[in-house]
Amino acid sequence: MHTLTDFMTHIKGVEYLISVLAITGFVFFVEILKPKPFRTLKESINEDVEHIRKEGKENTMRTLKRLATAPFIGLFYVFSLPFVFAYAVGRECFGRAAEGLEGAFGLAGRSFAFGWRPLESYLGGKKDKKEKSKAKIDEKKDEKEA
């Protein structure tokens, strides 16, 4: 251990081991003090064995195969996330490049909100902007008619 981070990581690991062992020891101690220790554990194991016998070997093997493949499916998902992220960013930035500079700059403009107030939430847009835009449209119509 050369740094404070190494020391803290080591101490936290030891703390977690001690706490898990203490909790496990407490559970065993409480179970041993009961008149029929581990009765509920025995009952649940017997129920599981009866269920497996009732369902048959084929269904049990299918379930075990699914359990065995689950970590690989999760690993594939985690492995594919960076590629999906890169695709989404590329499509957002460069997919709109045909419309001019709206690609990357449009993305940056939408992500920055100046005058942000954490206590106000305008999920449908600010009302002031809508009223101002309606007023501008009315002014343009009046100018065209005049």
Long-range contacts (C-beta under 8 A, 24 or more apart in sequence): none
